[in-house]
């Protein structure tokens, strides 16, 4: 399995690539949600359904890291903050402040944490 990092320019294209790699044989696609990504990585459906272990080659991972970096993450958080009645506004504000100070997690960092939480999945950067 290979994720094409050069195909990832933002969060939307990240999920398009995830769906291409993992969901091509399904009749539905994952929504743009870290929870959905996490659920899929448990292996109940998609290309890794039932797999005991999975190795994923992430080509051009540096492109993905940049594309899902601080700027993209700030845009994502600002959109969430705009509808803060549905989300924890204070937490979002703290996350944005941390990013602006150069200390917060980017969307890419969070995605990598989601993958890392699944011990049966190994990411090989390429």
C-alpha positions as CSV (number, residue, x, y, z in Angstrom):
1,X,0.0,0.0,0.0
2,X,1.3,3.4,-0.9
3,X,0.1,6.9,0.0
4,X,1.2,9.4,-2.6
5,X,2.3,12.4,-0.5
6,X,2.5,14.6,-3.6
7,X,-1.3,14.2,-4.1
8,X,-1.9,15.8,-0.7
9,X,-2.2,19.6,-0.8
10,X,-4.7,20.1,2.0
11,X,-7.0,18.2,4.4
12,X,-9.6,17.5,1.6
13,X,-7.0,16.0,-0.7
14,X,-5.5,14.0,2.3
15,X,-8.9,12.2,2.7
16,X,-9.3,11.8,-1.0
17,X,-5.9,10.0,-1.0
18,X,-6.8,7.9,2.0
19,X,-10.0,6.9,0.3
20,X,-8.1,6.0,-2.9
21,X,-5.6,3.8,-0.9
22,X,-7.9,2.2,1.6
23,X,-11.5,2.4,0.4
24,X,-11.3,1.7,-3.4
25,X,-13.2,-1.6,-3.0
26,X,-15.9,-0.2,-0.7
27,X,-19.1,1.3,-2.0
28,X,-18.7,4.3,0.4
29,X,-15.9,6.6,1.4
30,X,-14.5,7.9,4.7
31,X,-15.6,11.4,5.7
32,X,-13.1,14.1,6.5
33,X,-12.6,13.1,10.1
34,X,-9.7,12.0,12.3
35,X,-12.2,9.7,14.1
36,X,-13.2,8.1,10.8
37,X,-9.5,7.6,10.0
38,X,-8.9,6.0,13.4
39,X,-11.9,3.7,13.0
40,X,-10.8,2.6,9.6
41,X,-7.3,1.8,10.9
42,X,-8.8,-0.7,13.3
43,X,-9.1,-2.9,10.2
44,X,-12.9,-3.7,10.2
45,X,-13.3,-2.5,6.6
46,X,-11.4,-1.2,3.6
47,X,-8.2,-2.5,2.2
48,X,-6.8,-3.5,5.6
49,X,-9.9,-5.4,6.8
50,X,-8.8,-8.4,8.8
51,X,-5.1,-7.8,8.3
52,X,-2.9,-8.8,11.2
53,X,-0.3,-6.2,10.2
54,X,0.0,-3.6,7.5
55,X,3.0,-1.7,6.1
56,X,2.2,1.6,4.4
57,X,4.8,3.3,2.2
58,X,4.2,7.0,2.4
59,X,5.9,8.5,-0.7
60,X,6.9,12.1,-0.6
61,X,6.0,12.4,3.1
62,X,7.7,15.7,3.3
63,X,5.2,17.2,0.9
64,X,2.3,15.9,3.1
65,X,4.0,17.2,6.2
66,X,4.2,20.7,4.7
67,X,0.7,20.5,3.1
68,X,-0.8,19.5,6.5
69,X,1.4,21.9,8.4
70,X,0.7,24.9,10.5
71,X,-1.0,27.1,7.9
72,X,-3.5,24.3,7.0
73,X,-4.0,23.5,10.6
74,X,-4.8,27.1,11.5
75,X,-7.3,27.3,8.7
76,X,-8.9,24.1,10.0
77,X,-9.0,25.4,13.6
78,X,-10.3,28.8,12.5
79,X,-13.2,27.1,10.7
80,X,-14.0,25.1,13.8
81,X,-13.7,28.1,16.0
82,X,-16.2,29.9,13.8
83,X,-18.8,27.3,14.8
84,X,-17.5,27.1,18.4
85,X,-21.0,26.4,19.8
86,X,-20.5,22.9,18.4
87,X,-17.0,22.6,19.6
88,X,-14.9,23.5,22.6
89,X,-14.0,27.1,21.7
90,X,-11.4,27.5,24.5
91,X,-9.5,24.4,23.5
92,X,-9.5,25.5,19.9
93,X,-8.2,28.9,20.9
94,X,-5.4,27.3,22.9
95,X,-4.5,25.0,20.0
96,X,-4.3,28.0,17.6
97,X,-2.1,30.0,20.1
98,X,0.2,27.0,20.4
99,X,0.6,26.8,16.7
100,X,1.3,30.5,16.3
101,X,3.9,30.2,19.0
102,X,5.5,27.3,17.0
103,X,4.7,24.7,19.6
104,X,1.4,23.2,18.6
105,X,0.6,20.0,16.8
106,X,-0.2,20.3,13.1
107,X,-2.8,18.3,11.3
108,X,0.0,16.1,10.0
109,X,1.3,15.5,13.5
110,X,-2.2,14.4,14.6
111,X,-2.6,12.1,11.6
112,X,0.7,10.5,12.5
113,X,-0.4,10.1,16.1
114,X,-3.5,8.3,14.8
115,X,-1.5,5.9,12.7
116,X,1.0,5.4,15.6
117,X,-1.8,4.4,17.9
118,X,-2.3,1.3,15.8
119,X,0.6,-1.0,16.6
120,X,-0.2,-3.3,13.7
121,X,0.4,-0.5,11.2
122,X,3.8,0.5,10.2
123,X,4.5,3.7,8.2
124,X,7.6,3.7,6.0
125,X,8.5,7.2,4.9
126,X,9.8,7.5,1.4
